[in-house]
Amino acid sequence: MTTPIERLKNKITKEVLWIYILRLLKERPMYAYELKSKIRESFKFEPATVSSYVVLYKLEKEGYVTAEWQESETGKPARKYYRLTPKGKELLREGLAFLEETVKKLKGE
């Protein structure tokens, strides 16, 4: 059985993976596996590979990110790079504002 803190951590990481992806894409375009690695490095949790792809697909379908295939200069297969759109930047801003406001309320500020 999971503890309340374990459930909280799961809810605000893996279940809202989109906000972490948008935050990283704000820095620069990345491909899916690179995003998964950067999430682990930057935010200290590891989403399932399938989850990352599903979230990216939904974000692209809804216009929050765009994708573009890029050929490798080293002979490796082409990779699909994701880029944040203006709509995605706005969603990230709204998501962060909501989280900040929620934390303020929880602290009693």
C-alpha positions, 0 to 999 in steps of 0.5 A: 500500500502506498503512503499519502506522500507517495500518492501526492508525489505520483499525482504531481509528477507522472500524472501531470507529465505535460507541464514538465515536458512543456517546461523543458521544451521552453529551453529548446526543441528536444526529441522524446527520449531526450525529454525523458532523460532530461525529466529524470535529470532535472526533476528526479523522477522517471516517467514510463517511456510510453507515457512520454510518447502518449503525452507528446502525441496529445500535446502535438494534436492539441497544438501545444507543441509542433514536431519536425523530423531532423536528419542526423549528421552522424548517420543515425536515424532521423529524430522527431524534435518537438518545439513549444508553440505560443499556445504551449507557452500560454498553457505552461504559464497558466499551469505554473500560475495555478500551482503557485496559487495552490501552494500559497493557499496551502501555506495560508498566504 
